[in-house]
Amino acid sequence: MPPGQLSRRLAGVRYLKLMCAPLRCQRFHTVPRHYKGRTGAEHLWLMRHLKDPFVKAAKVESYRCRSAFKLLEMNKKHELLRPGLRVLDCGAAPGAWSQVAVQRVNAVGTDPSSPVGFVLGVDLLHILPMEGATFLCPADVTDPETLQRILEQLPGRRADVILSDMAPNATGIRALDHDRLISLCLTLLDMAADILSPGGTMLCKTWAGSQSQQLLKRLAKEFQHTRILKPEASRKESSEVYFLATQYRMRKSPVKP
Ligand SMILES: C[S@@+](CC[C@H](N)C(=O)[O-])C[C@H]1O[C@@H](n2cnc3c(N)ncnc32)[C@H](O)[C@@H]1O
């Protein structure tokens, strides 16, 4: 693609993201006046958002974002979260996955007969406080300083479950966005050696593409079981899939650069 065309395309994508950012991951059900002048693509996005049953359900059930239903479904099928577990939620803003984790690990101690778990969320963005969760924000998961802060917060300096719904800011160039997300997941997998307890679980979001096999291979080496999940709440037209890896067996040899 010629450089002029590429920069025009990127400027277009940036504009669209800027316009839609306040709407994403929010409980939003009416069309504000200032969106009246939107383009066709924005209009389509907004209409789909307003009709989305998971957006409506998130409002009814007081989840901060529709993505709660992705985790609820994956958790229902694969039992990732149970009372007493320590959870690290990477890319936690606005906090819907943390809400689900707080409930499932009994982080507030709502059920006195079950062990009390712990939820630590990390994000580049600010996250509103939540009972039962601790947030490190703004913080970049890939920053070595953040790793130290994570370890300081985790009881026993270990997590039993690492969740990652992280997504880098999309450029709209599919292959580039895919590479950036895979690289984020691989960095997190490197960090797992310091964070995740033996037998632990890692669930990470990816966008399907040419590097997915590389990540899957690494997960298969370091965990006993790996699966690819596409929950109902994940939009069919999205290339988003989740890799679930269970029974962490710790890294046997150093990661190749
Ligand atoms: C799809 S949202 C997560 C939604 C969240 N699971 C929820 O249910 O509320 C993706 C998040 O990943 C965060 N993110 C992307 N790269 C990150 C990084 N390097 N460190 C921390 N957070 C990151 C973004 O800021 C964004 O808030």
The ligand as an SDF file (V2000), in Angstrom:
LIG
                    3D

 27 29  0  0  0  0  0  0  0  0999 V2000
  -11.0720   -5.5780   25.7510 C   0  0  0  0  0  0  0  0  0  0  0  0
  -10.4310   -4.5710   27.0080 S   0  0  0  0  0  0  0  0  0  0  0  0
  -10.6030   -5.6150   28.4190 C   0  0  0  0  0  0  0  0  0  0  0  0
  -12.0050   -5.7110   28.9460 C   0  0  0  0  0  0  0  0  0  0  0  0
  -12.0460   -6.3840   30.3130 C   0  0  0  0  0  0  0  0  0  0  0  0
  -11.7140   -7.7840   30.2260 N   0  0  0  0  0  0  0  0  0  0  0  0
  -13.3980   -6.2740   30.9580 C   0  0  0  0  0  0  0  0  0  0  0  0
  -14.1000   -7.2770   31.0070 O   0  0  0  0  0  0  0  0  0  0  0  0
  -13.7550   -5.2160   31.4560 O   0  0  0  0  0  0  0  0  0  0  0  0
   -8.7040   -4.6640   26.7040 C   0  0  0  0  0  0  0  0  0  0  0  0
   -7.8420   -3.8850   27.6780 C   0  0  0  0  0  0  0  0  0  0  0  0
   -6.4780   -4.2680   27.5130 O   0  0  0  0  0  0  0  0  0  0  0  0
   -5.7100   -3.1860   27.9720 C   0  0  0  0  0  0  0  0  0  0  0  0
   -4.3000   -3.3560   27.6010 N   0  0  0  0  0  0  0  0  0  0  0  0
   -3.7740   -3.4230   26.3600 C   0  0  0  0  0  0  0  0  0  0  0  0
   -2.4380   -3.5490   26.4210 N   0  0  0  0  0  0  0  0  0  0  0  0
   -2.0960   -3.5700   27.7300 C   0  0  0  0  0  0  0  0  0  0  0  0
   -0.8600   -3.6570   28.4370 C   0  0  0  0  0  0  0  0  0  0  0  0
    0.3100   -3.7660   27.8060 N   0  0  0  0  0  0  0  0  0  0  0  0
   -0.8910   -3.6350   29.7880 N   0  0  0  0  0  0  0  0  0  0  0  0
   -2.0760   -3.5140   30.4470 C   0  0  0  0  0  0  0  0  0  0  0  0
   -3.2750   -3.4340   29.8270 N   0  0  0  0  0  0  0  0  0  0  0  0
   -3.2920   -3.4530   28.4910 C   0  0  0  0  0  0  0  0  0  0  0  0
   -6.4030   -2.0020   27.3160 C   0  0  0  0  0  0  0  0  0  0  0  0
   -6.0630   -0.7970   27.9730 O   0  0  0  0  0  0  0  0  0  0  0  0
   -7.8730   -2.3720   27.4720 C   0  0  0  0  0  0  0  0  0  0  0  0
   -8.4510   -1.7630   28.5850 O   0  0  0  0  0  0  0  0  0  0  0  0
  1  2  1  0
  2  3  1  0
  2 10  1  0
  3  4  1  0
  4  5  1  0
  5  6  1  0
  5  7  1  0
  7  8  2  0
  7  9  1  0
 10 11  1  0
 11 12  1  0
 11 26  1  0
 12 13  1  0
 13 14  1  0
 13 24  1  0
 14 15  1  0
 14 23  1  0
 15 16  2  0
 16 17  1  0
 17 18  1  0
 17 23  2  0
 18 19  1  0
 18 20  2  0
 20 21  1  0
 21 22  2  0
 22 23  1  0
 24 25  1  0
 24 26  1  0
 26 27  1  0
M  CHG  2   2   1   9  -1
M  END
$$$$
